[in-house]
Amino acid sequence: MTKYGSQFSAIDPLKKANGSSHASPSKVFKNKFALATEGGTAEPLKIAAIGPGHVLDELKIETDANLSALTFTLGTPASPAKYKAAFAGPNATALTIQPLIGLDLEASTVAEELILTPSGAIPGAGSIRTTAYTVAR
């Protein structure tokens, strides 16, 4: 018999396996940052507001700027590397997918802002497009 990992539960709504509820809602948060106005600094980029009962599943980053000299962390304002520790920034015209395979997959019990924090100043030209996927548990 196949069993789910210990972090899953068929009874606790916050610990159901992804998609195990009928019509389990998934959410997609798409953002585009114009670097001419939002670049040039090392300020975090707010990319999503995750509601309670949701878990971050995947992040895609697309850019026409060269961000390969930077590393990024993915997390919350209180814990900037909560979801992903330092990972390399993408090169221009490259799509980077950040699967969150090392996560515990616990659903958030409170609403939280999802931020992408660069290690240094982001270039002041071009754009960054992020797509964050969450799934209700």
HELIX and SHEET records of a PDB file:
HELIX    1   1 PRO A   13  LYS A   15  5                                   3    
HELIX    2   2 LEU A   35  GLU A   38  1                                   4    
SHEET    1   A 4 SER A  26  ALA A  34  0                                        
SHEET    2   A 4 SER A 127  ALA A 136 -1                                        
SHEET    3   A 4 HIS A  54  THR A  63 -1                                        
SHEET    4   A 4 LEU A  95  PRO A  99 -1                                        
SHEET    1   B 4 LEU A  45  ILE A  50  0                                        
SHEET    2   B 4 GLU A 112  PRO A 118 -1                                        
SHEET    3   B 4 THR A  71  GLY A  75 -1                                        
SHEET    4   B 4 LYS A  84  ALA A  88 -1                                        
END                                                                             
